[in-house]
Amino acid sequence: MEDCIFCKIIAGEVPAKKIHEDEEIIAFEDINPQAPVHVLVIPKKHIATLNDLGKEDLDLMGRMAMAAVHVAKLKGIEDSGYRLVTNCLAGAGQAVFHIHTHVLGGRQMNWPPG
């Protein structure tokens, strides 16, 4: 998508502090962190929302989860705990319409989240 900021990051048109990258997934620091560790994990395939996932994306979503675990290890929060958040649509807080998972940690997480 030509106007998608995440697609521009994937294409190298917009800079990002990358934490992890492989053939299908990229993870980078959030520019507006909500915790000491706040990394976004996104697929390189543009999928606007969770509602747009198809059966063909099952493996991709598993790879995203594994990439999030890898990020937690790289950032040193795998033992202290971390939260994964994926919002779907604006009413849930999705601001960029390219699916992504937030990896949050480095502080005590409250519940309910808000």
N, CA, C and O atoms as a GROMACS GRO file, in nm:
protein
  456
    1MET      N    1   0.085  -0.118   0.000
    1MET     CA    2   0.000   0.000   0.000
    1MET      C    3   0.090   0.124   0.000
    1MET      O    4   0.178   0.136   0.085
    2GLU      N    5   0.068   0.212  -0.091
    2GLU     CA    6   0.157   0.325  -0.109
    2GLU      C    7   0.152   0.428   0.004
    2GLU      O    8   0.250   0.500   0.024
    3ASP      N    9   0.042   0.436   0.078
    3ASP     CA   10   0.034   0.535   0.186
    3ASP      C   11   0.054   0.473   0.324
    3ASP      O   12   0.036   0.542   0.424
    4CYS      N   13   0.089   0.347   0.332
    4CYS     CA   14   0.107   0.277   0.460
    4CYS      C   15   0.248   0.302   0.513
    4CYS      O   16   0.347   0.266   0.448
    5ILE      N   17   0.258   0.363   0.631
    5ILE     CA   18   0.389   0.394   0.689
    5ILE      C   19   0.470   0.268   0.714
    5ILE      O   20   0.592   0.269   0.697
    6PHE      N   21   0.404   0.158   0.754
    6PHE     CA   22   0.477   0.034   0.778
    6PHE      C   23   0.530  -0.025   0.648
    6PHE      O   24   0.641  -0.079   0.646
    7CYS      N   25   0.453  -0.016   0.541
    7CYS     CA   26   0.503  -0.062   0.411
    7CYS      C   27   0.624   0.021   0.367
    7CYS      O   28   0.716  -0.032   0.304
    8LYS      N   29   0.623   0.149   0.400
    8LYS     CA   30   0.737   0.235   0.367
    8LYS      C   31   0.859   0.198   0.450
    8LYS      O   32   0.972   0.205   0.400
    9ILE      N   33   0.839   0.159   0.575
    9ILE     CA   34   0.951   0.111   0.658
    9ILE      C   35   1.008  -0.017   0.598
    9ILE      O   36   1.129  -0.032   0.587
   10ILE      N   37   0.920  -0.110   0.560
   10ILE     CA   38   0.963  -0.236   0.500
   10ILE      C   39   1.044  -0.210   0.373
   10ILE      O   40   1.145  -0.277   0.348
   11ALA      N   41   1.000  -0.113   0.292
   11ALA     CA   42   1.067  -0.080   0.166
   11ALA      C   43   1.194   0.000   0.186
   11ALA      O   44   1.268   0.024   0.090
   12GLY      N   45   1.221   0.044   0.309
   12GLY     CA   46   1.340   0.123   0.335
   12GLY      C   47   1.324   0.271   0.303
   12GLY      O   48   1.422   0.346   0.302
   13GLU      N   49   1.201   0.314   0.277
   13GLU     CA   50   1.173   0.453   0.244
   13GLU      C   51   1.164   0.541   0.368
   13GLU      O   52   1.184   0.663   0.361
   14VAL      N   53   1.133   0.480   0.482
   14VAL     CA   54   1.123   0.550   0.609
   14VAL      C   55   1.216   0.478   0.706
   14VAL      O   56   1.209   0.356   0.717
   15PRO      N   57   1.302   0.552   0.777
   15PRO     CA   58   1.395   0.486   0.868
   15PRO      C   59   1.324   0.431   0.992
   15PRO      O   60   1.222   0.484   1.036
   16ALA      N   61   1.380   0.325   1.047
   16ALA     CA   62   1.330   0.265   1.171
   16ALA      C   63   1.447   0.196   1.239
   16ALA      O   64   1.539   0.147   1.173
   17LYS      N   65   1.443   0.192   1.371
   17LYS     CA   66   1.545   0.121   1.447
   17LYS      C   67   1.505  -0.026   1.454
   17LYS      O   68   1.428  -0.066   1.541
   18LYS      N   69   1.559  -0.104   1.362
   18LYS     CA   70   1.523  -0.245   1.350
   18LYS      C   71   1.585  -0.327   1.462
   18LYS      O   72   1.701  -0.308   1.498
   19ILE      N   73   1.505  -0.418   1.515
   19ILE     CA   74   1.549  -0.510   1.619
   19ILE      C   75   1.565  -0.650   1.560
   19ILE      O   76   1.652  -0.727   1.602
   20HIS      N   77   1.481  -0.683   1.463
   20HIS     CA   78   1.479  -0.817   1.402
   20HIS      C   79   1.425  -0.802   1.260
   20HIS      O   80   1.337  -0.720   1.234
   21GLU      N   81   1.479  -0.882   1.170
   21GLU     CA   82   1.424  -0.889   1.035
   21GLU      C   83   1.457  -1.024   0.975
   21GLU      O   84   1.569  -1.073   0.986
   22ASP      N   85   1.357  -1.083   0.911
   22ASP     CA   86   1.378  -1.203   0.832
   22ASP      C   87   1.298  -1.189   0.703
   22ASP      O   88   1.252  -1.079   0.671
   23GLU      N   89   1.280  -1.296   0.630
   23GLU     CA   90   1.215  -1.286   0.500
   23GLU      C   91   1.068  -1.246   0.507
   23GLU      O   92   1.013  -1.196   0.408
   24GLU      N   93   1.002  -1.267   0.622
   24GLU     CA   94   0.858  -1.238   0.632
   24GLU      C   95   0.818  -1.138   0.739
   24GLU      O   96   0.707  -1.085   0.736
   25ILE      N   97   0.907  -1.111   0.833
   25ILE     CA   98   0.874  -1.032   0.952
   25ILE      C   99   0.982  -0.925   0.973
   25ILE      O  100   1.099  -0.946   0.944
   26ILE      N  101   0.939  -0.810   1.024
   26ILE     CA  102   1.033  -0.707   1.068
   26ILE      C  103   0.985  -0.657   1.204
   26ILE      O  104   0.864  -0.646   1.229
   27ALA      N  105   1.079  -0.627   1.291
   27ALA     CA  106   1.047  -0.573   1.424
   27ALA      C  107   1.134  -0.449   1.445
   27ALA      O  108   1.253  -0.450   1.414
   28PHE      N  109   1.072  -0.343   1.497
   28PHE     CA  110   1.144  -0.218   1.516
   28PHE      C  111   1.088  -0.143   1.636
   28PHE      O  112   0.975  -0.166   1.680
   29GLU      N  113   1.170  -0.052   1.689
   29GLU     CA  114   1.131   0.028   1.805
   29GLU      C  115   1.013   0.118   1.771
   29GLU      O  116   1.009   0.178   1.663
   30ASP      N  117   0.916   0.127   1.862
   30ASP     CA  118   0.803   0.218   1.846
   30ASP      C  119   0.853   0.362   1.865
   30ASP      O  120   0.934   0.388   1.955
   31ILE      N  121   0.806   0.454   1.782
   31ILE     CA  122   0.851   0.594   1.795
   31ILE      C  123   0.782   0.668   1.909
   31ILE      O  124   0.822   0.778   1.945
   32ASN      N  125   0.678   0.608   1.966
   32ASN     CA  126   0.606   0.668   2.079
   32ASN      C  127   0.593   0.561   2.188
   32ASN      O  128   0.483   0.513   2.215
   33PRO      N  129   0.705   0.524   2.251
   33PRO     CA  130   0.702   0.410   2.343
   33PRO      C  131   0.613   0.432   2.465
   33PRO      O  132   0.608   0.541   2.523
   34GLN      N  133   0.542   0.326   2.501
   34GLN     CA  134   0.452   0.326   2.617
   34GLN      C  135   0.510   0.247   2.733
   34GLN      O  136   0.445   0.231   2.836
   35ALA      N  137   0.630   0.197   2.717
   35ALA     CA  138   0.701   0.121   2.820
   35ALA      C  139   0.850   0.130   2.787
   35ALA      O  140   0.886   0.167   2.675
   36PRO      N  141   0.937   0.096   2.883
   36PRO     CA  142   1.080   0.099   2.854
   36PRO      C  143   1.119   0.015   2.731
   36PRO      O  144   1.209   0.052   2.656
   37VAL      N  145   1.051  -0.096   2.711
   37VAL     CA  146   1.066  -0.175   2.588
   37VAL      C  147   0.933  -0.167   2.515
   37VAL      O  148   0.829  -0.205   2.569
   38HIS      N  149   0.936  -0.117   2.392
   38HIS     CA  150   0.815  -0.110   2.309
   38HIS      C  151   0.858  -0.128   2.164
   38HIS      O  152   0.906  -0.036   2.099
   39VAL      N  153   0.839  -0.249   2.117
   39VAL     CA  154   0.880  -0.289   1.982
   39VAL      C  155   0.757  -0.333   1.905
   39VAL      O  156   0.670  -0.400   1.960
   40LEU      N  157   0.751  -0.296   1.779
   40LEU     CA  158   0.643  -0.341   1.691
   40LEU      C  159   0.693  -0.455   1.604
   40LEU      O  160   0.802  -0.449   1.548
   41VAL      N  161   0.613  -0.559   1.595
   41VAL     CA  162   0.642  -0.676   1.511
   41VAL      C  163   0.537  -0.677   1.401
   41VAL      O  164   0.417  -0.682   1.429
   42ILE      N  165   0.582  -0.672   1.275
   42ILE     CA  166   0.487  -0.664   1.163
   42ILE      C  167   0.525  -0.764   1.054
   42ILE      O  168   0.642  -0.797   1.036
   43PRO      N  169   0.424  -0.811   0.982
   43PRO     CA  170   0.456  -0.893   0.865
   43PRO      C  171   0.494  -0.803   0.748
   43PRO      O  172   0.447  -0.690   0.739
   44LYS      N  173   0.578  -0.851   0.661
   44LYS     CA  174   0.612  -0.775   0.541
   44LYS      C  175   0.494  -0.773   0.442
   44LYS      O  176   0.483  -0.684   0.359
   45LYS      N  177   0.409  -0.871   0.453
   45LYS     CA  178   0.287  -0.875   0.372
   45LYS      C  179   0.189  -0.774   0.430
   45LYS      O  180   0.164  -0.775   0.550
   46HIS      N  181   0.134  -0.688   0.347
   46HIS     CA  182   0.036  -0.591   0.396
   46HIS      C  183  -0.098  -0.659   0.418
   46HIS      O  184  -0.161  -0.709   0.325
   47ILE      N  185  -0.140  -0.659   0.542
   47ILE     CA  186  -0.274  -0.705   0.582
   47ILE      C  187  -0.325  -0.595   0.672
   47ILE      O  188  -0.264  -0.567   0.775
   48ALA      N  189  -0.437  -0.532   0.637
   48ALA     CA  190  -0.482  -0.412   0.707
   48ALA      C  191  -0.521  -0.439   0.853
   48ALA      O  192  -0.475  -0.368   0.942
   49THR      N  193  -0.604  -0.538   0.878
   49THR     CA  194  -0.652  -0.566   1.013
   49THR      C  195  -0.658  -0.716   1.037
   49THR      O  196  -0.647  -0.796   0.943
   50LEU      N  197  -0.674  -0.754   1.162
   50LEU     CA  198  -0.691  -0.896   1.192
   50LEU      C  199  -0.812  -0.954   1.118
   50LEU      O  200  -0.812  -1.071   1.082
   51ASN      N  201  -0.914  -0.872   1.095
   51ASN     CA  202  -1.033  -0.917   1.023
   51ASN      C  203  -1.003  -0.957   0.879
   51ASN      O  204  -1.081  -1.029   0.817
   52ASP      N  205  -0.890  -0.912   0.827
   52ASP     CA  206  -0.852  -0.941   0.689
   52ASP      C  207  -0.763  -1.064   0.673
   52ASP      O  208  -0.724  -1.098   0.562
   53LEU      N  209  -0.733  -1.129   0.783
   53LEU     CA  210  -0.652  -1.250   0.776
   53LEU      C  211  -0.728  -1.362   0.706
   53LEU      O  212  -0.849  -1.374   0.719
   54GLY      N  213  -0.655  -1.442   0.630
   54GLY     CA  214  -0.711  -1.559   0.567
   54GLY      C  215  -0.642  -1.685   0.618
   54GLY      O  216  -0.542  -1.677   0.689
   55LYS      N  217  -0.697  -1.799   0.583
   55LYS     CA  218  -0.636  -1.925   0.625
   55LYS      C  219  -0.491  -1.936   0.578
   55LYS      O  220  -0.409  -2.001   0.642
   56GLU      N  221  -0.460  -1.872   0.466
   56GLU     CA  222  -0.323  -1.875   0.414
   56GLU      C  223  -0.225  -1.799   0.504
   56GLU      O  224  -0.104  -1.810   0.485
   57ASP      N  225  -0.277  -1.723   0.600
   57ASP     CA  226  -0.192  -1.642   0.689
   57ASP      C  227  -0.165  -1.709   0.824
   57ASP      O  228  -0.101  -1.649   0.910
   58LEU      N  229  -0.212  -1.832   0.845
   58LEU     CA  230  -0.192  -1.900   0.973
   58LEU      C  231  -0.045  -1.914   1.009
   58LEU      O  232  -0.006  -1.883   1.122
   59ASP      N  233   0.035  -1.960   0.916
   59ASP     CA  234   0.179  -1.975   0.943
   59ASP      C  235   0.245  -1.840   0.970
   59ASP      O  236   0.331  -1.829   1.057
   60LEU      N  237   0.205  -1.739   0.896
   60LEU     CA  238   0.260  -1.606   0.913
   60LEU      C  239   0.232  -1.554   1.054
   60LEU      O  240   0.321  -1.496   1.117
   61MET      N  241   0.113  -1.574   1.104
   61MET     CA  242   0.080  -1.527   1.239
   61MET      C  243   0.160  -1.603   1.344
   61MET      O  244   0.200  -1.544   1.445
   62GLY      N  245   0.186  -1.730   1.322
   62GLY     CA  246   0.272  -1.805   1.412
   62GLY      C  247   0.414  -1.752   1.410
   62GLY      O  248   0.480  -1.745   1.513
   63ARG      N  249   0.462  -1.716   1.291
   63ARG     CA  250   0.596  -1.657   1.280
   63ARG      C  251   0.604  -1.522   1.350
   63ARG      O  252   0.706  -1.488   1.409
   64MET      N  253   0.495  -1.445   1.343
   64MET     CA  254   0.492  -1.318   1.415
   64MET      C  255   0.504  -1.340   1.565
   64MET      O  256   0.576  -1.268   1.634
   65ALA      N  257   0.431  -1.439   1.617
   65ALA     CA  258   0.439  -1.469   1.760
   65ALA      C  259   0.580  -1.513   1.799
   65ALA      O  260   0.632  -1.469   1.902
   66MET      N  261   0.640  -1.596   1.719
   66MET     CA  262   0.777  -1.641   1.748
   66MET      C  263   0.876  -1.525   1.739
   66MET      O  264   0.972  -1.519   1.816
   67ALA      N  265   0.854  -1.434   1.645
   67ALA     CA  266   0.940  -1.316   1.635
   67ALA      C  267   0.925  -1.228   1.758
   67ALA      O  268   1.023  -1.171   1.805
   68ALA      N  269   0.803  -1.217   1.812
   68ALA     CA  270   0.781  -1.139   1.934
   68ALA      C  271   0.856  -1.200   2.052
   68ALA      O  272   0.914  -1.127   2.132
   69VAL      N  273   0.856  -1.332   2.063
   69VAL     CA  274   0.931  -1.400   2.168
   69VAL      C  275   1.081  -1.373   2.150
   69VAL      O  276   1.152  -1.348   2.247
   70HIS      N  277   1.127  -1.379   2.026
   70HIS     CA  278   1.268  -1.352   1.997
   70HIS      C  279   1.305  -1.208   2.038
   70HIS      O  280   1.412  -1.185   2.095
   71VAL      N  281   1.217  -1.112   2.008
   71VAL     CA  282   1.240  -0.973   2.046
   71VAL      C  283   1.249  -0.961   2.198
   71VAL      O  284   1.337  -0.891   2.249
   72ALA      N  285   1.160  -1.028   2.270
   72ALA     CA  286   1.164  -1.024   2.417
   72ALA      C  287   1.298  -1.074   2.469
   72ALA      O  288   1.354  -1.018   2.563
   73LYS      N  289   1.349  -1.180   2.408
   73LYS     CA  290   1.480  -1.231   2.448
   73LYS      C  291   1.590  -1.132   2.415
   73LYS      O  292   1.678  -1.107   2.498
   74LEU      N  293   1.587  -1.074   2.296
   74LEU     CA  294   1.689  -0.977   2.256
   74LEU      C  295   1.690  -0.855   2.348
   74LEU      O  296   1.795  -0.799   2.376
   75LYS      N  297   1.572  -0.814   2.393
   75LYS     CA  298   1.559  -0.695   2.477
   75LYS      C  299   1.574  -0.726   2.626
   75LYS      O  300   1.567  -0.636   2.709
   76GLY      N  301   1.593  -0.855   2.660
   76GLY     CA  302   1.619  -0.893   2.799
   76GLY      C  303   1.498  -0.890   2.890
   76GLY      O  304   1.512  -0.872   3.011
   77ILE      N  305   1.378  -0.910   2.834
   77ILE     CA  306   1.257  -0.908   2.918
   77ILE      C  307   1.185  -1.043   2.920
   77ILE      O  308   1.073  -1.053   2.971
   78GLU      N  309   1.249  -1.146   2.866
   78GLU     CA  310   1.183  -1.276   2.859
   78GLU      C  311   1.158  -1.335   2.997
   78GLU      O  312   1.063  -1.412   3.014
   79ASP      N  313   1.240  -1.302   3.096
   79ASP     CA  314   1.221  -1.358   3.231
   79ASP      C  315   1.140  -1.268   3.322
   79ASP      O  316   1.072  -1.318   3.412
   80SER      N  317   1.145  -1.137   3.301
   80SER     CA  318   1.069  -1.045   3.388
   80SER      C  319   0.924  -1.032   3.345
   80SER      O  320   0.839  -0.993   3.426
   81GLY      N  321   0.895  -1.065   3.221
   81GLY     CA  322   0.757  -1.061   3.171
   81GLY      C  323   0.738  -0.952   3.067
   81GLY      O  324   0.806  -0.849   3.068
   82TYR      N  325   0.644  -0.976   2.978
   82TYR     CA  326   0.614  -0.880   2.873
   82TYR      C  327   0.471  -0.902   2.826
   82TYR      O  328   0.411  -1.006   2.852
   83ARG      N  329   0.420  -0.804   2.758
   83ARG     CA  330   0.284  -0.809   2.707
   83ARG      C  331   0.288  -0.797   2.556
   83ARG      O  332   0.365  -0.718   2.500
   84LEU      N  333   0.205  -0.876   2.488
   84LEU     CA  334   0.184  -0.864   2.344
   84LEU      C  335   0.045  -0.807   2.323
   84LEU      O  336  -0.053  -0.857   2.379
   85VAL      N  337   0.036  -0.702   2.242
   85VAL     CA  338  -0.093  -0.637   2.215
   85VAL      C  339  -0.110  -0.625   2.064
   85VAL      O  340  -0.021  -0.576   1.994
   86THR      N  341  -0.224  -0.670   2.016
   86THR     CA  342  -0.261  -0.650   1.876
   86THR      C  343  -0.401  -0.590   1.874
   86THR      O  344  -0.498  -0.655   1.914
   87ASN      N  345  -0.411  -0.467   1.828
   87ASN     CA  346  -0.540  -0.398   1.822
   87ASN      C  347  -0.604  -0.422   1.685
   87ASN      O  348  -0.535  -0.435   1.585
   88CYS      N  349  -0.736  -0.427   1.684
   88CYS     CA  350  -0.809  -0.445   1.558
   88CYS      C  351  -0.914  -0.336   1.543
   88CYS      O  352  -1.013  -0.333   1.616
   89LEU      N  353  -0.890  -0.248   1.450
   89LEU     CA  354  -0.976  -0.135   1.414
   89LEU      C  355  -0.958  -0.017   1.511
   89LEU      O  356  -0.906  -0.033   1.621
   90ALA      N  357  -1.003   0.098   1.468
   90ALA     CA  358  -0.980   0.222   1.542
   90ALA      C  359  -1.042   0.219   1.682
   90ALA      O  360  -0.984   0.274   1.776
   91GLY      N  361  -1.157   0.157   1.696
   91GLY     CA  362  -1.222   0.151   1.827
   91GLY      C  363  -1.141   0.077   1.931
   91GLY      O  364  -1.163   0.096   2.051
   92ALA      N  365  -1.048  -0.007   1.888
   92ALA     CA  366  -0.961  -0.080   1.980
   92ALA      C  367  -0.824  -0.013   1.991
   92ALA      O  368  -0.738  -0.060   2.065
   93GLY      N  369  -0.803   0.094   1.916
   93GLY     CA  370  -0.676   0.166   1.923
   93GLY      C  371  -0.583   0.144   1.806
   93GLY      O  372  -0.470   0.191   1.809
   94GLN      N  373  -0.627   0.074   1.702
   94GLN     CA  374  -0.540   0.054   1.586
   94GLN      C  375  -0.527   0.186   1.511
   94GLN      O  376  -0.626   0.240   1.461
   95ALA      N  377  -0.405   0.238   1.503
   95ALA     CA  378  -0.381   0.365   1.437
   95ALA      C  379  -0.319   0.348   1.298
   95ALA      O  380  -0.340   0.431   1.210
   96VAL      N  381  -0.244   0.240   1.279
   96VAL     CA  382  -0.184   0.209   1.149
   96VAL      C  383  -0.251   0.082   1.098
   96VAL      O  384  -0.250  -0.021   1.165
   97PHE      N  385  -0.310   0.090   0.980
   97PHE     CA  386  -0.386  -0.022   0.927
   97PHE      C  387  -0.297  -0.115   0.844
   97PHE      O  388  -0.309  -0.128   0.722
   98HIS      N  389  -0.208  -0.179   0.919
   98HIS     CA  390  -0.117  -0.286   0.874
   98HIS      C  391  -0.098  -0.366   1.003
   98HIS      O  392  -0.041  -0.314   1.099
   99ILE      N  393  -0.144  -0.490   1.005
   99ILE     CA  394  -0.142  -0.562   1.133
   99ILE      C  395  -0.004  -0.557   1.196
   99ILE      O  396   0.099  -0.562   1.128
  100HIS      N  397  -0.005  -0.546   1.328
  100HIS     CA  398   0.119  -0.540   1.404
  100HIS      C  399   0.092  -0.579   1.548
  100HIS      O  400  -0.018  -0.564   1.600
  101THR      N  401   0.196  -0.630   1.611
  101THR     CA  402   0.190  -0.666   1.752
  101THR      C  403   0.290  -0.580   1.827
  101THR      O  404   0.405  -0.567   1.787
  102HIS      N  405   0.243  -0.523   1.936
  102HIS     CA  406   0.329  -0.445   2.025
  102HIS      C  407   0.390  -0.541   2.126
  102HIS      O  408   0.318  -0.619   2.189
  103VAL      N  409   0.521  -0.536   2.144
  103VAL     CA  410   0.590  -0.608   2.251
  103VAL      C  411   0.625  -0.503   2.354
  103VAL      O  412   0.706  -0.414   2.329
  104LEU      N  413   0.562  -0.514   2.472
  104LEU     CA  414   0.578  -0.415   2.579
  104LEU      C  415   0.637  -0.480   2.702
  104LEU      O  416   0.594  -0.589   2.740
  105GLY      N  417   0.735  -0.415   2.764
  105GLY     CA  418   0.793  -0.470   2.886
  105GLY      C  419   0.890  -0.374   2.948
  105GLY      O  420   0.904  -0.259   2.906
  106GLY      N  421   0.958  -0.422   3.051
  106GLY     CA  422   1.054  -0.340   3.121
  106GLY      C  423   0.994  -0.262   3.237
  106GLY      O  424   1.064  -0.184   3.302
  107ARG      N  425   0.865  -0.283   3.264
  107ARG     CA  426   0.797  -0.224   3.378
  107ARG      C  427   0.678  -0.311   3.413
  107ARG      O  428   0.638  -0.398   3.335
  108GLN      N  429   0.621  -0.289   3.530
  108GLN     CA  430   0.500  -0.362   3.570
  108GLN      C  431   0.384  -0.322   3.480
  108GLN      O  432   0.358  -0.203   3.462
  109MET      N  433   0.316  -0.418   3.424
  109MET     CA  434   0.198  -0.393   3.342
  109MET      C  435   0.074  -0.399   3.429
  109MET      O  436   0.060  -0.488   3.513
  110ASN      N  437  -0.016  -0.304   3.410
  110ASN     CA  438  -0.140  -0.301   3.489
  110ASN      C  439  -0.252  -0.372   3.415
  110ASN      O  440  -0.247  -0.390   3.293
  111TRP      N  441  -0.354  -0.413   3.491
  111TRP     CA  442  -0.472  -0.476   3.432
  111TRP      C  443  -0.595  -0.422   3.499
  111TRP      O  444  -0.596  -0.413   3.622
  112PRO      N  445  -0.698  -0.385   3.429
  112PRO     CA  446  -0.708  -0.390   3.283
  112PRO      C  447  -0.622  -0.284   3.216
  112PRO      O  448  -0.588  -0.182   3.278
  113PRO      N  449  -0.588  -0.308   3.091
  113PRO     CA  450  -0.493  -0.218   3.024
  113PRO      C  451  -0.550  -0.080   2.990
  113PRO      O  452  -0.472   0.014   2.970
  114GLY      N  453  -0.681  -0.064   2.982
  114GLY     CA  454  -0.734   0.072   2.957
  114GLY      C  455  -0.832   0.082   2.849
  114GLY      O  456  -0.882   0.192   2.821
   0.00000   0.00000   0.00000
